[in-house]
């Protein structure tokens, strides 16, 4: 048995216990008493639009990489990745999207999946730079912006970088050759439109976070811009289960600057995970469970369409 998972579970337990010790469960629950549910509906709408944008990006990225799949199949692989990411550290389960396509296309989809995640990381880094510009004294903010501009060629060249992953030493020879062949199609991908879509989907996640903040506390948008990337980055660290613990600790620490109580900050952080991570994972899990049932009952979808038509 590997030690890694047990260390992550232990780390999650220790951090969560510390947070509960500093922020009693009663305080976490009482923070919901003044919850403004209208902002929760706005957060839900933002999440659904984010999922639509991510699906559009993934479907177009597959097509640009030479993988022709139906829209339903690209949505299935995206949501299946979400389902697996909810139970893996650092959302690494998203890299399993290739399991939901034909075996012959898996090397190519794997590389495109890595590229898609790299675009998400680039978009989050852009949000982090915006946070530093808004938070830090002007010289530090200008320096952060200059570093981002200096690294911009890396963002533009992400498809070519990912195409060279076949050179990593841990692949078997057979799979290495398949990755090398699959990487050739990535060389021609223009990253600009996909970077724009990644920035848009991350911006929608930021908007979801702002709506959740407003549901608990009257705070301005600048607070969300400053704190969002660091809370998300803490939740993505592969040291806990689903980011539980580090994400809430960082949220409590950063949001205290805006007079937001620790209990409220933890609740907002947990709801951010529920809306942006757990909800898509549940949709993906439901899809994966329903698909085999539809194959076993060919007339099921037709009967449902007939019932909907009658209503």
N, C-alpha and C positions, 0 to 999 in steps of 0.2 A: 504494500500500500504506500502510495506516495505521501510524503510529508507535507508538500505544498498546500493541498486543500485543507488539511487539518490546521495548518498555521493560519490560513486565511479565516477559517471559522473561529479559531481562537482569537485572532486579532479583532474580528468583528465583535465577538462577545465582550472582550475587554473594553473596547472603545464605546460600545453601546452601553455597557454597565456604567462606565464613567459618566457618560452623558445623562443617563437616567439618575445617577447620583447627584449630579449638579443641577439637573432640570427634572424635578419630580414628575411622575406620570400624571398626577393631578393637574399640574400646570400645563402639560401638553394638551390635556383634554379640555381644560377651561379656556384655552386659546381659541377653541372652536365656537365658543358661545356667541361671539360677536362676528361670526363669519358672514360675509356678504356673498351670497350664492350667485348673484348676477355675474360677478367676476369669474366664478368657476365655470359658468357657461361660456364666457368669452375664452377662457383657457382651453376648454374642450374644443371649441371651434378652431382655435389656433393650432391645436395638436392635429386635428383632422386635415387642415390645410397643409401642415408640415408633412404629414404622411403622403398626401397627394403629390407634393413637390418632390419628396424623396423617391416615390415610385416613378415619377416622370423622369427624374435624373437617372435612376437605375435602368429603366427600360431603354432610354436613349443611349446610355453607356454600353449596354449589351449590344445594341444595334451597331454602334460605332466600332465596337471591338469584333464585329463579324459574327456575333451570336444572335441568330434570328429566332426569337421565341415569341409566343403569343403574349398578349398583355396580361392575361390571367396567370400565366406561368411566371412572368417576371414579378408580379405582385406576390405570388406564392413564395418565391425564393426570398423576396425582401422580408415578408412577414414571418417566414420560417426562421430567418436569421434573427429577427427581433425576439422570437420565442426562445431561441437558444441563448441569446445574449443576456436575458434576464437572470440566468442562473450561472453565468460565467464571469470571472473577474475581468475588469477592463472591457466588458462587452465583446470579448473575443469570440463569443458564439456567433456573432454576425459573419465571421469568416466562413461559416458553414453553409452559406447560401448555395455553394456549388453542389451540395448534396441533393438539392431539389431540381436539378437539371439532368439531362442525359449524361451518362458516364463519359462519353466521347468528348463532351464539351467542358468537363470539369476543370481541366488545367487552365483554359482560357477564362472561364468564369471566376476561378480562384484569383487570377491576376487582376481581373476587373474589380473584384470584390476588395482586394487590397488597395487598388487605386481609389475606389469609392471611399474607403475608410481614411485614406491619406488626405483626400479632399475635405473630409469632415474635420480632421485634425488641423488642416490649414485654415479652415474657416474659424475654428475655435481659437487658433493662435491670433487671427485677425481681431477677434473679439477681445482677446487678452491685451493686444496693443491698444485698442480703443479704451479699455479699462485703465491702462497706465496713463494714457493721454488725459483722461478725465480725472484721474485720482492723483497722480504724482505731480510734484512741482514741474514747471514747464521744461527745464533742461532735461529731466529724466524722461518726460513724455516725448520730447523731440528726439531723444536718443533712441527710445523704443521704436518710434516711427521710422527712424533712419535704418535701424537694424532690419525692420520688416521690409523696407524697400530694397535693402541689400540682398535679402533672402528671396525676393520676389522671383528671380529666375529659377529657383528651386521649385516653387509652386507651379510655374509655367512648364517646367520640365518633368513633372511628376510621372506622366505616362512613360517616358523613356527610362526613368529610374526604376519604375516597377517592372518594366519589360526585362530588366537585367537580373531579376530575382532568381533566375535559373542558375546563376553563378554561385549561389549560397551552397555551402558544403554538405548540408544535411539531407539533400534530395538523393534519392536513388537514381541510378543512371537512366533507367527507363523513363521515370517521371521527369527527370531533368531535361531529357530530349523533348518530351511533350511540352514542357514549360517553355523551352527555347523556341519551339515552333509557334506556340500560342502567343509568345511575346512579340512576334513580328507584327501582328495586327495592332498592337498598342502603340507602335512607333508613329503611326499616322494620326493618332487621336489628337485633336486640338483641345487643350485643357480649359481654355477660356470660358466656353459656355457651361461646362460642368462645374468650374470653380464658382461661377456666378450662381448656379443653382444650389451649390453647397452652402454658399454664404447666405442665400435666401432661406434655406431650411434651418440653418443655425440661428438666423435672425428671428425666425418664427418660434424656435425654442426659447430664445431670449424674451420674446413677447409673451409666451406662455408663463415664464417665470415672473414677469412683471404683473401679469393678471393675477397670479397666485399671491404675490405680495400685497396687491391692492385688496384682495379678498379678506386679508387679515389686518392690514395696516395702511393708513393713508401715506403713501410714500411716492416720491417722484421717480421718473423714469431713469434718471442718472444713477440712482442707487442700484437699479437692476443692471445697468451697463457695467458698473464698477465691480459688482460682486459675482455676476453670473458665470464668467469663464472659469474662475477659480473654484467655485462650488462644483461645476461640472467636471473640471479636471480632477478634483479630489475624489469624486465619485467614480472616476475611471481608473484610479490606481488599482493595480492587481494585488491589493493587500487585504481585501475584505470581500465578503459575499455581496454582490450587487451594489457595492459602494456604501453599504450601510455602516455608519459610524464616522468615517472620515468626512463624508459629504455633509453630515449634520453638524459635525464639529466646526468645520470651516465656515458653514453658513452662520452658525451662532457667533463665531468670532468676527466675521466681516460685517454682518448686519447690525451688530451692536454699535457700530459707528453711526448708524442712522436711527438710534434710539429704539430699535426693534428688540423686544425681549427674547431671551434665548429660547423659550418655549415656542414662541411664534416662529422664530427662525428655523427651528427643527421641524415644525409642522410644515412650513413652506417647502423645505428641502425634501421631506418625505412625499409631499404631494407632487413635487416636480418629478420625482422618480415614478410615482403612480401614473401621472399623465403622459410623460414623455418616454417612459421605459416599459412599465408594467402593462398599460393599456394596449400599446401595439403588440406586446408579447401575447396578451390574452386573445387579441384578434387573430394573430398568427397561429396560436395553438388551436383555436376554434376552427380555423380554416383547414389545418392539417388533420383534424379529427373528422370534419365533415366530408372532406374529399374522398376518403375510402368508402364512406357510406353511400355517396352519390354513385361511385363506380359499381357498388354491389346492387344498388336499386336504380337501374337506368331510367325508370319512369318517374323517379322522385322529383327531379327538377321540372319536368313537364307538368306534373300534377300541381306543383307549387305555382308555376306560371299561370296555369288555368284558374287556380283559386284567386290569385292576385287580379287576373283579368276580370273575373266575375265581380270582384269588389269594386 
